[in-house]
């Protein structure tokens, strides 16, 4: 791996939010992506304990320049979840003023859940690029789990949020979920991701924290259906 490329996978309840029972139960991943030569970095899904996340960046000699939100659910960006108020993007912005990058269909939901709006949100379409130092992060719109879910492809690393896990995929029975769109996201919109790329999911739902896309395509049950009809049958639809 390029020594200049900065990439860290942090687990909630262990690497940040260690004293937060919900963080330990939800086993979310947060990601730090950056360029060591410039010291610039972005954070993906900074929920639960943004102060610890910022402290990690500072200890690594990195400066935060932006937030990438995979989707609006509170365990990824903060906000109310089942009556619990989770820290997240809004709390982070109290410490540092940076843009928050979201897909256009997700913007209204991110604002509703976090209270973060106009001055901070940067709205994107699929294929847009966010640069951090000398690295370009491609934003891939992958609706299905939510209308504006997005994945991030950079240096053969795919950060997939709740669109795709090592085993299984995101739920479609929550508000805004759409099983047909998720099928197209997994089989079509992510088809551009090479087999040698490594998948980094939004939660630790498997023994391993990451896996190459080729192995995921061979082993993950969500790739077994050969048509939309078979896919919907798998969901009992």
Phi, psi and omega in degrees: 000144176301121182295340180285331184285124182256122180212123177228136176253117184246136183257128179294144182084350178233300182272339174206156184061035186297334181261009183259113183298321180293320178300321179291323181287322187277341179041055175282151168257142169242147183234142174245126184229130182193191183234111183296332183289331178257344182077012181266144179209154171243160179240138177256121173058066181274076180261169173074304191213068183298332179295319177295322179296316177296324179294323177297315177300314181298318179296331178273001180075026183248152179243132182285131179239356180181165176240135172248123181254120178291321177191177194273356184298143190297332179287355177249327183233000182091167182120192184277128176225109178054040177089355178257136178265114183261139174291157181183223187302316182300321179291320179300319182291345174288340181260328182210135181265107181222158177287149177246117187265122182224158171284148185308314182293347183264345189303313182297326181285321177298317178298316182297319185280321187256338186084356179279131184219212190334305188291338186248330183285134172244119187266136185232166168244165182298138181095349175297158182236135171248123182264140174227113189059231179266014183246140178255127178255118179276131178264118181250113179290120183230071180296160179142304173289315169221166183298328184244025177303145178219153175245161184234125181245121179208128176050046179061026171247125176249111175266115196251000181055227179257015176289313185218130174253172175298323175233116180088192182210180182291156178292151176239008182261008176265163181308129180088355179287148182209105184298326180293317178294324179294322176301314181292325178296314184289318187268336184246305187291331178264004180297334180291342183285122184292155181300330182281349175295154181254131180273128176239107187275177181276347180217155174272082181257006181225163178300325180265150179274347181202164181198147177296147181298325179300315178293322178298317180294330178281326193252336184282130183301335183291345178266001181285320178300138181256004178204164177299322180299316178294322178299312181295326176297324179297328178273000182073029182250000000 
